[in-house]
Amino acid sequence: MSTRATIGMKLPDNTIQAIFCHFDGYPEGVGATLCQAYTDPAKVKALIELGALSCLGEELEPAPGRPHTLAKPQENVTLAYHRDNHEPLDPGQNYATLDDYARDAPNFYDAEYLYFFEDGNWRFITARGQCEWTAVKDVLEEQN
């Protein structure tokens, strides 16, 4: 089974761009990786530009000269369907507001968790039940 998620960020025009991530969408998976490895806005933007992901790794780009595919991934490297499996680019969805993202993304992506990057911090909500955006780092600290 997979735990699906979306990963979104606020764009300069104040809309939200979000992509799909197929595996490990729970806070201890995707959430922890986002908090540890994706705190620079330029890196988050580069992640979003990859489009739909199979899984999120701490490294955005594979090491050159070595294979990196869904069948043979490099360790701790993000797997993107377009880049790494040569599928058509799925650039995600654009939402006018954070409320639109929270309301519409779970149905569009069948996602259980929605992540949102703004001002250097990651927040999330669950697709069904949790109404308030929560800082991922707070949830991770509570679990440790």
N, C-alpha and C positions, 0 to 999 in steps of 0.2 A: 504494500500500500504506500501511497505517497501522501505527503501533507503539502498541499498546494498553497502558494502565497503570491502576493503581488508586491512589487518594490516600486515605490513612487517618490518623486521629488518635485518641488515647486520650481517652475520655470520662471524666467524673467518677466513674462507677461502675467504672472500669478496663477496660471493654470497648473494642473498636476499632470505629469506624464508618468504612466505606470506600466511596468512590464510583468509578465508572468514568470514564476519560478516553480517548477514541477515538484522538486524533492526537498524534504527537510524544512518545511516552512515554519515550524514552531519556533518560539523565541530562543530556545537553546541551540537551534540549528542556524537557520538563516538570520535570525535576530542577533545572535552572538557574533556571527561572521560579519554582519554589517557593522556592528559596533566596534569590532576589533580592526577591521581592514578597510572600511569604507567611510572614513570621516572627512576626507578631503572632497569638497564639492566637485572638483574637476574629475576625480576618480569615480564619484557617484554618477556624474553625467556620462562618462565613458561606459560605465556599466549599463546604464539605461539605453545607451545607443546600440548596445549589442542586441537588443531585442529579447525575445523570449528565451528563457534559460531552462536547461535541464536541471542543473544544480549550481549552487553558488560556492565558489572557492575563495580562499583568502587572496589568491593571486588572480589578477584580471586577465593577464596575457600569458600564453604558454611560452616556454623557453623555445627559442628559435632552433630549427634544425632537428627537432624531435617531434614525432607524431603526437597529435592531441585531437582525438576524436571521441565520440560517444562510446565507441567500442574499445578504444585504447586511450583513456584520459591520462594526462599528467597529474600527479598528486597535488592536491590543494589548489587546482586551477579551475576557474569558472568554466562551465560547459554551456555554450550558447548554441542553440539549434541552427542558426544561420551560419555562423562562422565555423563551427566544428562538425556539423553534420550536413552542410550544404543545402539546407532547406530554405525556402523563401523567407525573407526577412519579415518577422512579425514585430513591428515597432512598438506594440502596445497600444494603449488607449490614452487619450487626453481628456481630462475632466476639468470643467470650469471652476469647480470649488472643491474644497476638502470634503464637504458634505456630499457632493455628487460622487466623489471617489468612494467614500464609505458606503454609500447606498448602492451604487451600481456595479462596482468591481467584483463583489462576491458572486453575483449572478453571472456576469460576463465570463469570469475566469474559473468559476467554481472553486474559489480560493477560501481557505479557512482562516488565513491571517493576512492582514494588509499592513504594510510598512510604509512609513512616510519620513523623508529626510528634509529637515529644514533647520537652518542656523546651526549646522554642525551636529545635530542630534537626531537620533532615530526614535520614532514612536510607532506604536502599533495598536490595532484593535483586532478582535476576533470577528469573523464574518457574521457570526450568529450569537448575539447575546451581549457582548461587551460594547457599551455605548461611548465610553470615553477613551480618547487616545492616551496611551500610557507609555512612559519612557522605557525603552527596552532595557537600558542599563539598570533601572530600578528593579525590574522583575528579576534580572539575572543576579543582582546583588542579594535579593531576598532569598534566592534559592541556594546561595553559597553560605 
